[in-house]
Amino acid sequence: MQSGFDEQNPPYATWSGTVAGLGELVRYHQMPDWQPIWLPEEPATADAAR
């Protein structure tokens, strides 16, 4: 059986990202108070630019 993937350069990163996204989607539908796993981006301050 042939998968169609390049044996020298398998798409592991792409597949692991897809699986992680599916897991997050399952949690979104199963948990009533779901929060994303990503932290919100903090706004830049004037002191940080110095």
C-alpha positions in Angstrom: 0.0 0.0 0.0 1.3 3.4 -0.9 0.4 6.5 1.3 1.4 9.1 -1.3 3.8 10.8 1.2 7.4 11.5 0.4 9.3 8.9 2.5 12.3 11.3 2.7 10.3 14.2 3.9 7.2 13.0 5.8 4.6 15.7 6.8 4.7 15.0 10.6 4.5 18.7 11.6 1.4 19.2 9.4 -0.3 16.1 10.8 0.5 16.9 14.4 -1.0 20.4 14.0 -4.1 19.0 12.4 -4.5 16.5 15.3 -4.0 19.2 17.9 -6.6 21.4 16.2 -9.1 18.5 16.2 -8.5 18.0 19.9 -9.2 21.7 20.6 -12.4 21.5 18.6 -13.6 18.5 20.7 -12.8 20.4 23.9 -14.7 23.4 22.5 -17.9 21.3 22.1 -17.6 19.2 25.2 -16.8 21.9 27.9 -19.4 24.5 28.9 -16.8 27.0 30.1 -14.2 26.4 27.4 -11.2 28.7 27.2 -8.7 28.6 24.3 -5.3 27.2 25.1 -3.6 30.3 23.6 -2.7 33.3 25.8 -4.0 36.6 24.6 -1.4 38.9 23.1 -0.4 41.7 25.5 -0.6 45.2 24.1 2.7 46.9 23.5 3.7 49.7 25.9 5.8 52.8 25.4 8.4 51.5 27.8 8.9 48.3 25.8 10.0 50.4 22.7 13.0 51.9 24.5 
